[in-house]
Amino acid sequence: MESPRTRNRSGLVSRARQLPETSLRTAFDALSPPRIVWGPPEGALVVAGGAAATIEAREGNRFREVASATEALFDSGDVHAGTEAARPRVFGGFSFNNGDGKYRESDGGSPWDGYPDARFLLPRVQVTITDRGAWLTVTDAGENARVEDVERRLDAEFDRLTGATSTGTRSSPPGIAERRRTTTREEWSSSIRSALDRIERNELTKVVFAQALEIDLEGQLDPASTLDRLGEAYPDCYRFCFETPDGEAAFFGATPERLVSLRGRTVETGALAGTIGRGETPAEDEWLAEQLRTDPKNAHEHELVVEAIREQLSPFSASVATGDRRIKRLATVQHLWTPITAELTDDRGVLELVEALHPTPAVGGVPPERALETIGETEPFDRGWYAAPVGWVDAAGNGEFAVALRSALSTGSRATLFAGVGVVGDSDPDEEWDEAQLKFQPVLNVLDDGDEREET
Ligand SMILES: C=C(O[C@@H]1C=C(C(=O)O)C=C[C@H]1O)C(=O)O
């Protein structure tokens, strides 16, 4: 007999308990696909497995569809989280474009087949690792969700995770057997030259062009080791990994770019655009940073992003505050970065802001529609989830999204990497080529220990 006390309108039941110390690798290995890793530079690391509910949207207004499905899912959910970090959240992402699909591999499939225009999961099992301890959350949703079952599963998952015998040893990088470019140097230069012509004719102000690099790996990619390595080299970045429902593919990376975070009515975002390499010495690093700070081309490229973000946020906010422009120094590159904050005038969900901001001219261009058209006509591959929003939403509509850069889509023994650059009036095709190669490095370095930094 069904007890009415164990049911609620949305059928969401979530229970949490504290876990002894654990790690990304132990949790990742113990959980079942589809697994998700979300590791922001500050705050809790989440490793999740399985789906208590899946929200997918294709074409149409995917941001609104996901927002209303998320709201319905959380509506009067029965949640005993124990601590805020352990509360259930949906995690997922969007594709860069709505309704992609022009790129086909020789077998007729697209590498992005497993990644629809939007997919968010409410994880069945969520491990949250914070500075103050780890938590296990077990969730079920739907007509058959029962408190008793969720509590029983919470104990069973606790036993499984605490009994997990992960050796903690990291597998070595898979190694790179072969690489194939989707864009030759000649094609790249001619695309940039034709974009420069359009800029000259005032049809465009900025466009971001990307390249893809297909890698055959020598061994299988181990996502947990790969993400551990990315975390060590890029502590100031957002690490993410989203497996397909069958666990056959994973989209992962370590991106420096936050699209937006919303907590209550406080919005935090920023402009990240303008790039230069790292030096061999602190003095050379500083010299390069100074070049970046004073270079008019990079300043222009950057300012276009600041302006667009301010403009997109202004209808929602009484005031938008722009901080000082500064340098974000990462292991392989340095960027210009301007923090931007705003206070909303009304209660809104984070997905409304994602919809308003994506794609910023850091990954699309100015004017946006013409830039997107130019990207579509020029790039010979689908961006899929590359350069698109990935993140989470909670029951209150709060959330945080990053722009999925410095990323790759992997299917066991193959990985496709993506990297893009902003083209403005005085861009030089050779310099832009070199900049794209630098942006492949974060992922290349974790695929192969011996990978050369200067590969062209
Ligand atoms: C498009 C990428 O990066 C973006 C473009 C940048 C630029 O053109 O300077 C800098 C940071 C990102 O906003 C990428 O990493 O693929």
The ligand as an ORCA input file, in Angstrom:
! r2SCAN-3c Opt
* xyz 0 1
  C      37.426     30.456    -27.834
  C      38.308     30.194    -26.852
  O      38.677     31.135    -25.921
  C      38.043     32.388    -25.865
  C      38.704     33.386    -26.711
  C      39.728     34.173    -26.213
  C      40.479     35.118    -27.130
  O      40.141     35.181    -28.320
  O      41.428     35.764    -26.692
  C      40.070     34.135    -24.857
  C      39.341     33.402    -23.982
  C      38.071     32.799    -24.396
  O      37.037     33.695    -24.219
  C      38.897     28.832    -26.680
  O      39.627     28.625    -25.725
  O      38.597     27.945    -27.497
*
